[in-house]
Amino acid sequence: QLQLVESGGGSVQAGGSLRLSCVASGRRINSYAMGWFRQAPGKEREFVAAVNWSGGSTYYADSVKGRFTISKDNVENMAYLQMNNLRPEDTAVYYCNAPGGMVVTKANSGVWGPGTQVTVVS
């Protein structure tokens, strides 16, 4: 059974950077698309970024395009989210998602990690 655990969150000044990691265990993610979602207090979970099974195609929410980069390492069985030029509105709990073979932008399927908190202070 596939399990995901995120790490790398923390508190950072606006304009700073963080790199989130998602380690997968129990199954290989070679054939899985991977995604990152986030949820701020009082808001619904929203799509941030996704990568297809090979890592060759990536997708981003407009709010993070040009600042965030998603990647996956099928050898290390991990996914990453590099976040640059962070803004206070990026503050949220960030979740790693393995929806299956297809990229998804809705937070309603697949396997989820427990999340990692990202706080951006101005």
Chimera marker file (.cmm) of the C-alpha trace (Angstrom):
<marker_set name="trace">
<marker id="1" x="0.000" y="0.000" z="0.000" r="1" g="1" b="0" radius="0.5"/>
<marker id="2" x="1.399" y="3.361" z="-1.051" r="1" g="1" b="0" radius="0.5"/>
<marker id="3" x="2.132" y="5.856" z="1.713" r="1" g="1" b="0" radius="0.5"/>
<marker id="4" x="3.378" y="9.433" z="1.393" r="1" g="1" b="0" radius="0.5"/>
<marker id="5" x="5.125" y="11.675" z="3.911" r="1" g="1" b="0" radius="0.5"/>
<marker id="6" x="5.977" y="15.323" z="3.320" r="1" g="1" b="0" radius="0.5"/>
<marker id="7" x="8.843" y="17.303" z="4.848" r="1" g="1" b="0" radius="0.5"/>
<marker id="8" x="10.622" y="20.619" z="4.362" r="1" g="1" b="0" radius="0.5"/>
<marker id="9" x="7.981" y="23.021" z="5.579" r="1" g="1" b="0" radius="0.5"/>
<marker id="10" x="8.711" y="25.848" z="7.964" r="1" g="1" b="0" radius="0.5"/>
<marker id="11" x="8.561" y="29.581" z="8.486" r="1" g="1" b="0" radius="0.5"/>
<marker id="12" x="10.257" y="31.888" z="5.983" r="1" g="1" b="0" radius="0.5"/>
<marker id="13" x="10.370" y="35.597" z="5.170" r="1" g="1" b="0" radius="0.5"/>
<marker id="14" x="8.523" y="36.853" z="2.123" r="1" g="1" b="0" radius="0.5"/>
<marker id="15" x="10.771" y="36.506" z="-0.910" r="1" g="1" b="0" radius="0.5"/>
<marker id="16" x="12.479" y="33.451" z="0.529" r="1" g="1" b="0" radius="0.5"/>
<marker id="17" x="12.553" y="29.857" z="-0.652" r="1" g="1" b="0" radius="0.5"/>
<marker id="18" x="11.663" y="26.415" z="0.628" r="1" g="1" b="0" radius="0.5"/>
<marker id="19" x="11.948" y="22.954" z="-0.879" r="1" g="1" b="0" radius="0.5"/>
<marker id="20" x="9.286" y="20.432" z="0.036" r="1" g="1" b="0" radius="0.5"/>
<marker id="21" x="9.975" y="16.725" z="-0.251" r="1" g="1" b="0" radius="0.5"/>
<marker id="22" x="7.537" y="13.842" z="-0.474" r="1" g="1" b="0" radius="0.5"/>
<marker id="23" x="8.877" y="10.364" z="0.208" r="1" g="1" b="0" radius="0.5"/>
<marker id="24" x="6.838" y="7.425" z="-1.040" r="1" g="1" b="0" radius="0.5"/>
<marker id="25" x="6.912" y="3.980" z="0.517" r="1" g="1" b="0" radius="0.5"/>
<marker id="26" x="5.095" y="0.707" z="0.011" r="1" g="1" b="0" radius="0.5"/>
<marker id="27" x="5.013" y="0.963" z="-3.784" r="1" g="1" b="0" radius="0.5"/>
<marker id="28" x="7.099" y="2.427" z="-6.558" r="1" g="1" b="0" radius="0.5"/>
<marker id="29" x="5.762" y="5.686" z="-7.982" r="1" g="1" b="0" radius="0.5"/>
<marker id="30" x="7.275" y="5.138" z="-11.436" r="1" g="1" b="0" radius="0.5"/>
<marker id="31" x="3.820" y="4.875" z="-13.026" r="1" g="1" b="0" radius="0.5"/>
<marker id="32" x="2.171" y="7.525" z="-10.840" r="1" g="1" b="0" radius="0.5"/>
<marker id="33" x="1.530" y="11.147" z="-11.617" r="1" g="1" b="0" radius="0.5"/>
<marker id="34" x="2.290" y="13.230" z="-8.528" r="1" g="1" b="0" radius="0.5"/>
<marker id="35" x="0.794" y="16.459" z="-7.288" r="1" g="1" b="0" radius="0.5"/>
<marker id="36" x="0.994" y="19.104" z="-4.592" r="1" g="1" b="0" radius="0.5"/>
<marker id="37" x="-2.053" y="20.775" z="-3.079" r="1" g="1" b="0" radius="0.5"/>
<marker id="38" x="-2.406" y="23.279" z="-0.254" r="1" g="1" b="0" radius="0.5"/>
<marker id="39" x="-5.038" y="24.296" z="2.242" r="1" g="1" b="0" radius="0.5"/>
<marker id="40" x="-5.112" y="27.576" z="4.131" r="1" g="1" b="0" radius="0.5"/>
<marker id="41" x="-7.248" y="28.049" z="7.257" r="1" g="1" b="0" radius="0.5"/>
<marker id="42" x="-10.917" y="28.406" z="6.377" r="1" g="1" b="0" radius="0.5"/>
<marker id="43" x="-10.330" y="27.577" z="2.718" r="1" g="1" b="0" radius="0.5"/>
<marker id="44" x="-10.753" y="24.512" z="0.540" r="1" g="1" b="0" radius="0.5"/>
<marker id="45" x="-7.790" y="22.419" z="-0.512" r="1" g="1" b="0" radius="0.5"/>
<marker id="46" x="-6.489" y="23.777" z="-3.817" r="1" g="1" b="0" radius="0.5"/>
<marker id="47" x="-4.277" y="22.550" z="-6.605" r="1" g="1" b="0" radius="0.5"/>
<marker id="48" x="-0.705" y="23.852" z="-6.673" r="1" g="1" b="0" radius="0.5"/>
<marker id="49" x="1.298" y="21.735" z="-9.116" r="1" g="1" b="0" radius="0.5"/>
<marker id="50" x="1.424" y="18.327" z="-10.792" r="1" g="1" b="0" radius="0.5"/>
<marker id="51" x="3.852" y="16.227" z="-12.792" r="1" g="1" b="0" radius="0.5"/>
<marker id="52" x="3.100" y="13.308" z="-15.062" r="1" g="1" b="0" radius="0.5"/>
<marker id="53" x="4.389" y="9.776" z="-14.464" r="1" g="1" b="0" radius="0.5"/>
<marker id="54" x="7.653" y="10.286" z="-16.357" r="1" g="1" b="0" radius="0.5"/>
<marker id="55" x="8.391" y="13.725" z="-14.974" r="1" g="1" b="0" radius="0.5"/>
<marker id="56" x="8.367" y="15.154" z="-18.462" r="1" g="1" b="0" radius="0.5"/>
<marker id="57" x="5.226" y="17.272" z="-18.207" r="1" g="1" b="0" radius="0.5"/>
<marker id="58" x="4.373" y="19.707" z="-15.440" r="1" g="1" b="0" radius="0.5"/>
<marker id="59" x="1.277" y="21.749" z="-14.587" r="1" g="1" b="0" radius="0.5"/>
<marker id="60" x="0.873" y="24.729" z="-12.266" r="1" g="1" b="0" radius="0.5"/>
<marker id="61" x="-1.812" y="26.885" z="-10.730" r="1" g="1" b="0" radius="0.5"/>
<marker id="62" x="-1.643" y="30.409" z="-12.118" r="1" g="1" b="0" radius="0.5"/>
<marker id="63" x="-0.859" y="31.758" z="-8.654" r="1" g="1" b="0" radius="0.5"/>
<marker id="64" x="2.446" y="29.867" z="-8.453" r="1" g="1" b="0" radius="0.5"/>
<marker id="65" x="3.509" y="29.724" z="-12.094" r="1" g="1" b="0" radius="0.5"/>
<marker id="66" x="7.049" y="31.004" z="-12.514" r="1" g="1" b="0" radius="0.5"/>
<marker id="67" x="7.802" y="30.702" z="-8.776" r="1" g="1" b="0" radius="0.5"/>
<marker id="68" x="7.291" y="27.008" z="-7.975" r="1" g="1" b="0" radius="0.5"/>
<marker id="69" x="8.812" y="23.949" z="-9.648" r="1" g="1" b="0" radius="0.5"/>
<marker id="70" x="7.569" y="20.391" z="-9.240" r="1" g="1" b="0" radius="0.5"/>
<marker id="71" x="9.688" y="17.349" z="-9.960" r="1" g="1" b="0" radius="0.5"/>
<marker id="72" x="9.786" y="13.634" z="-9.238" r="1" g="1" b="0" radius="0.5"/>
<marker id="73" x="12.628" y="11.180" z="-8.914" r="1" g="1" b="0" radius="0.5"/>
<marker id="74" x="11.534" y="7.686" z="-9.904" r="1" g="1" b="0" radius="0.5"/>
<marker id="75" x="14.828" y="6.199" z="-8.699" r="1" g="1" b="0" radius="0.5"/>
<marker id="76" x="14.616" y="7.729" z="-5.213" r="1" g="1" b="0" radius="0.5"/>
<marker id="77" x="10.806" y="7.262" z="-5.150" r="1" g="1" b="0" radius="0.5"/>
<marker id="78" x="10.296" y="10.901" z="-4.219" r="1" g="1" b="0" radius="0.5"/>
<marker id="79" x="8.595" y="14.072" z="-5.389" r="1" g="1" b="0" radius="0.5"/>
<marker id="80" x="9.632" y="17.643" z="-4.725" r="1" g="1" b="0" radius="0.5"/>
<marker id="81" x="8.237" y="21.163" z="-4.767" r="1" g="1" b="0" radius="0.5"/>
<marker id="82" x="10.777" y="23.974" z="-5.024" r="1" g="1" b="0" radius="0.5"/>
<marker id="83" x="9.132" y="27.214" z="-3.905" r="1" g="1" b="0" radius="0.5"/>
<marker id="84" x="10.852" y="30.528" z="-4.646" r="1" g="1" b="0" radius="0.5"/>
<marker id="85" x="9.844" y="34.137" z="-4.081" r="1" g="1" b="0" radius="0.5"/>
<marker id="86" x="7.352" y="33.079" z="-1.444" r="1" g="1" b="0" radius="0.5"/>
<marker id="87" x="4.493" y="35.371" z="-0.525" r="1" g="1" b="0" radius="0.5"/>
<marker id="88" x="2.357" y="35.600" z="2.633" r="1" g="1" b="0" radius="0.5"/>
<marker id="89" x="-0.595" y="34.256" z="0.623" r="1" g="1" b="0" radius="0.5"/>
<marker id="90" x="1.353" y="31.021" z="0.071" r="1" g="1" b="0" radius="0.5"/>
<marker id="91" x="0.907" y="30.239" z="3.779" r="1" g="1" b="0" radius="0.5"/>
<marker id="92" x="-0.901" y="26.902" z="4.055" r="1" g="1" b="0" radius="0.5"/>
<marker id="93" x="-0.536" y="23.229" z="4.833" r="1" g="1" b="0" radius="0.5"/>
<marker id="94" x="0.974" y="21.581" z="1.758" r="1" g="1" b="0" radius="0.5"/>
<marker id="95" x="-0.046" y="18.041" z="0.817" r="1" g="1" b="0" radius="0.5"/>
<marker id="96" x="1.599" y="15.545" z="-1.500" r="1" g="1" b="0" radius="0.5"/>
<marker id="97" x="-0.818" y="13.524" z="-3.650" r="1" g="1" b="0" radius="0.5"/>
<marker id="98" x="-0.476" y="10.412" z="-5.781" r="1" g="1" b="0" radius="0.5"/>
<marker id="99" x="-3.671" y="10.231" z="-7.834" r="1" g="1" b="0" radius="0.5"/>
<marker id="100" x="-2.670" y="7.321" z="-10.047" r="1" g="1" b="0" radius="0.5"/>
<marker id="101" x="-1.571" y="7.272" z="-13.640" r="1" g="1" b="0" radius="0.5"/>
<marker id="102" x="-3.181" y="10.548" z="-14.682" r="1" g="1" b="0" radius="0.5"/>
<marker id="103" x="-2.522" y="14.106" z="-13.555" r="1" g="1" b="0" radius="0.5"/>
<marker id="104" x="-5.408" y="15.589" z="-11.573" r="1" g="1" b="0" radius="0.5"/>
<marker id="105" x="-6.109" y="19.156" z="-10.476" r="1" g="1" b="0" radius="0.5"/>
<marker id="106" x="-9.016" y="18.338" z="-8.165" r="1" g="1" b="0" radius="0.5"/>
<marker id="107" x="-8.391" y="17.328" z="-4.545" r="1" g="1" b="0" radius="0.5"/>
<marker id="108" x="-10.686" y="14.325" z="-4.597" r="1" g="1" b="0" radius="0.5"/>
<marker id="109" x="-8.678" y="11.206" z="-5.379" r="1" g="1" b="0" radius="0.5"/>
<marker id="110" x="-5.601" y="9.154" z="-4.720" r="1" g="1" b="0" radius="0.5"/>
<marker id="111" x="-3.232" y="8.798" z="-1.803" r="1" g="1" b="0" radius="0.5"/>
<marker id="112" x="-2.386" y="11.748" z="0.460" r="1" g="1" b="0" radius="0.5"/>
<marker id="113" x="0.370" y="12.560" z="2.890" r="1" g="1" b="0" radius="0.5"/>
<marker id="114" x="-0.348" y="14.145" z="6.296" r="1" g="1" b="0" radius="0.5"/>
<marker id="115" x="0.859" y="17.561" z="5.134" r="1" g="1" b="0" radius="0.5"/>
<marker id="116" x="3.576" y="20.020" z="6.100" r="1" g="1" b="0" radius="0.5"/>
<marker id="117" x="3.028" y="23.590" z="7.283" r="1" g="1" b="0" radius="0.5"/>
<marker id="118" x="4.471" y="26.493" z="5.292" r="1" g="1" b="0" radius="0.5"/>
<marker id="119" x="4.293" y="29.953" z="6.860" r="1" g="1" b="0" radius="0.5"/>
<marker id="120" x="5.450" y="33.040" z="4.996" r="1" g="1" b="0" radius="0.5"/>
<marker id="121" x="5.845" y="36.190" z="7.074" r="1" g="1" b="0" radius="0.5"/>
<marker id="122" x="6.048" y="39.688" z="5.652" r="1" g="1" b="0" radius="0.5"/>
<link id1="1" id2="2" r="1" g="1" b="0" radius="0.2"/>
<link id1="2" id2="3" r="1" g="1" b="0" radius="0.2"/>
<link id1="3" id2="4" r="1" g="1" b="0" radius="0.2"/>
<link id1="4" id2="5" r="1" g="1" b="0" radius="0.2"/>
<link id1="5" id2="6" r="1" g="1" b="0" radius="0.2"/>
<link id1="6" id2="7" r="1" g="1" b="0" radius="0.2"/>
<link id1="7" id2="8" r="1" g="1" b="0" radius="0.2"/>
<link id1="8" id2="9" r="1" g="1" b="0" radius="0.2"/>
<link id1="9" id2="10" r="1" g="1" b="0" radius="0.2"/>
<link id1="10" id2="11" r="1" g="1" b="0" radius="0.2"/>
<link id1="11" id2="12" r="1" g="1" b="0" radius="0.2"/>
<link id1="12" id2="13" r="1" g="1" b="0" radius="0.2"/>
<link id1="13" id2="14" r="1" g="1" b="0" radius="0.2"/>
<link id1="14" id2="15" r="1" g="1" b="0" radius="0.2"/>
<link id1="15" id2="16" r="1" g="1" b="0" radius="0.2"/>
<link id1="16" id2="17" r="1" g="1" b="0" radius="0.2"/>
<link id1="17" id2="18" r="1" g="1" b="0" radius="0.2"/>
<link id1="18" id2="19" r="1" g="1" b="0" radius="0.2"/>
<link id1="19" id2="20" r="1" g="1" b="0" radius="0.2"/>
<link id1="20" id2="21" r="1" g="1" b="0" radius="0.2"/>
<link id1="21" id2="22" r="1" g="1" b="0" radius="0.2"/>
<link id1="22" id2="23" r="1" g="1" b="0" radius="0.2"/>
<link id1="23" id2="24" r="1" g="1" b="0" radius="0.2"/>
<link id1="24" id2="25" r="1" g="1" b="0" radius="0.2"/>
<link id1="25" id2="26" r="1" g="1" b="0" radius="0.2"/>
<link id1="26" id2="27" r="1" g="1" b="0" radius="0.2"/>
<link id1="27" id2="28" r="1" g="1" b="0" radius="0.2"/>
<link id1="28" id2="29" r="1" g="1" b="0" radius="0.2"/>
<link id1="29" id2="30" r="1" g="1" b="0" radius="0.2"/>
<link id1="30" id2="31" r="1" g="1" b="0" radius="0.2"/>
<link id1="31" id2="32" r="1" g="1" b="0" radius="0.2"/>
<link id1="32" id2="33" r="1" g="1" b="0" radius="0.2"/>
<link id1="33" id2="34" r="1" g="1" b="0" radius="0.2"/>
<link id1="34" id2="35" r="1" g="1" b="0" radius="0.2"/>
<link id1="35" id2="36" r="1" g="1" b="0" radius="0.2"/>
<link id1="36" id2="37" r="1" g="1" b="0" radius="0.2"/>
<link id1="37" id2="38" r="1" g="1" b="0" radius="0.2"/>
<link id1="38" id2="39" r="1" g="1" b="0" radius="0.2"/>
<link id1="39" id2="40" r="1" g="1" b="0" radius="0.2"/>
<link id1="40" id2="41" r="1" g="1" b="0" radius="0.2"/>
<link id1="41" id2="42" r="1" g="1" b="0" radius="0.2"/>
<link id1="42" id2="43" r="1" g="1" b="0" radius="0.2"/>
<link id1="43" id2="44" r="1" g="1" b="0" radius="0.2"/>
<link id1="44" id2="45" r="1" g="1" b="0" radius="0.2"/>
<link id1="45" id2="46" r="1" g="1" b="0" radius="0.2"/>
<link id1="46" id2="47" r="1" g="1" b="0" radius="0.2"/>
<link id1="47" id2="48" r="1" g="1" b="0" radius="0.2"/>
<link id1="48" id2="49" r="1" g="1" b="0" radius="0.2"/>
<link id1="49" id2="50" r="1" g="1" b="0" radius="0.2"/>
<link id1="50" id2="51" r="1" g="1" b="0" radius="0.2"/>
<link id1="51" id2="52" r="1" g="1" b="0" radius="0.2"/>
<link id1="52" id2="53" r="1" g="1" b="0" radius="0.2"/>
<link id1="53" id2="54" r="1" g="1" b="0" radius="0.2"/>
<link id1="54" id2="55" r="1" g="1" b="0" radius="0.2"/>
<link id1="55" id2="56" r="1" g="1" b="0" radius="0.2"/>
<link id1="56" id2="57" r="1" g="1" b="0" radius="0.2"/>
<link id1="57" id2="58" r="1" g="1" b="0" radius="0.2"/>
<link id1="58" id2="59" r="1" g="1" b="0" radius="0.2"/>
<link id1="59" id2="60" r="1" g="1" b="0" radius="0.2"/>
<link id1="60" id2="61" r="1" g="1" b="0" radius="0.2"/>
<link id1="61" id2="62" r="1" g="1" b="0" radius="0.2"/>
<link id1="62" id2="63" r="1" g="1" b="0" radius="0.2"/>
<link id1="63" id2="64" r="1" g="1" b="0" radius="0.2"/>
<link id1="64" id2="65" r="1" g="1" b="0" radius="0.2"/>
<link id1="65" id2="66" r="1" g="1" b="0" radius="0.2"/>
<link id1="66" id2="67" r="1" g="1" b="0" radius="0.2"/>
<link id1="67" id2="68" r="1" g="1" b="0" radius="0.2"/>
<link id1="68" id2="69" r="1" g="1" b="0" radius="0.2"/>
<link id1="69" id2="70" r="1" g="1" b="0" radius="0.2"/>
<link id1="70" id2="71" r="1" g="1" b="0" radius="0.2"/>
<link id1="71" id2="72" r="1" g="1" b="0" radius="0.2"/>
<link id1="72" id2="73" r="1" g="1" b="0" radius="0.2"/>
<link id1="73" id2="74" r="1" g="1" b="0" radius="0.2"/>
<link id1="74" id2="75" r="1" g="1" b="0" radius="0.2"/>
<link id1="75" id2="76" r="1" g="1" b="0" radius="0.2"/>
<link id1="76" id2="77" r="1" g="1" b="0" radius="0.2"/>
<link id1="77" id2="78" r="1" g="1" b="0" radius="0.2"/>
<link id1="78" id2="79" r="1" g="1" b="0" radius="0.2"/>
<link id1="79" id2="80" r="1" g="1" b="0" radius="0.2"/>
<link id1="80" id2="81" r="1" g="1" b="0" radius="0.2"/>
<link id1="81" id2="82" r="1" g="1" b="0" radius="0.2"/>
<link id1="82" id2="83" r="1" g="1" b="0" radius="0.2"/>
<link id1="83" id2="84" r="1" g="1" b="0" radius="0.2"/>
<link id1="84" id2="85" r="1" g="1" b="0" radius="0.2"/>
<link id1="85" id2="86" r="1" g="1" b="0" radius="0.2"/>
<link id1="86" id2="87" r="1" g="1" b="0" radius="0.2"/>
<link id1="87" id2="88" r="1" g="1" b="0" radius="0.2"/>
<link id1="88" id2="89" r="1" g="1" b="0" radius="0.2"/>
<link id1="89" id2="90" r="1" g="1" b="0" radius="0.2"/>
<link id1="90" id2="91" r="1" g="1" b="0" radius="0.2"/>
<link id1="91" id2="92" r="1" g="1" b="0" radius="0.2"/>
<link id1="92" id2="93" r="1" g="1" b="0" radius="0.2"/>
<link id1="93" id2="94" r="1" g="1" b="0" radius="0.2"/>
<link id1="94" id2="95" r="1" g="1" b="0" radius="0.2"/>
<link id1="95" id2="96" r="1" g="1" b="0" radius="0.2"/>
<link id1="96" id2="97" r="1" g="1" b="0" radius="0.2"/>
<link id1="97" id2="98" r="1" g="1" b="0" radius="0.2"/>
<link id1="98" id2="99" r="1" g="1" b="0" radius="0.2"/>
<link id1="99" id2="100" r="1" g="1" b="0" radius="0.2"/>
<link id1="100" id2="101" r="1" g="1" b="0" radius="0.2"/>
<link id1="101" id2="102" r="1" g="1" b="0" radius="0.2"/>
<link id1="102" id2="103" r="1" g="1" b="0" radius="0.2"/>
<link id1="103" id2="104" r="1" g="1" b="0" radius="0.2"/>
<link id1="104" id2="105" r="1" g="1" b="0" radius="0.2"/>
<link id1="105" id2="106" r="1" g="1" b="0" radius="0.2"/>
<link id1="106" id2="107" r="1" g="1" b="0" radius="0.2"/>
<link id1="107" id2="108" r="1" g="1" b="0" radius="0.2"/>
<link id1="108" id2="109" r="1" g="1" b="0" radius="0.2"/>
<link id1="109" id2="110" r="1" g="1" b="0" radius="0.2"/>
<link id1="110" id2="111" r="1" g="1" b="0" radius="0.2"/>
<link id1="111" id2="112" r="1" g="1" b="0" radius="0.2"/>
<link id1="112" id2="113" r="1" g="1" b="0" radius="0.2"/>
<link id1="113" id2="114" r="1" g="1" b="0" radius="0.2"/>
<link id1="114" id2="115" r="1" g="1" b="0" radius="0.2"/>
<link id1="115" id2="116" r="1" g="1" b="0" radius="0.2"/>
<link id1="116" id2="117" r="1" g="1" b="0" radius="0.2"/>
<link id1="117" id2="118" r="1" g="1" b="0" radius="0.2"/>
<link id1="118" id2="119" r="1" g="1" b="0" radius="0.2"/>
<link id1="119" id2="120" r="1" g="1" b="0" radius="0.2"/>
<link id1="120" id2="121" r="1" g="1" b="0" radius="0.2"/>
<link id1="121" id2="122" r="1" g="1" b="0" radius="0.2"/>
</marker_set>
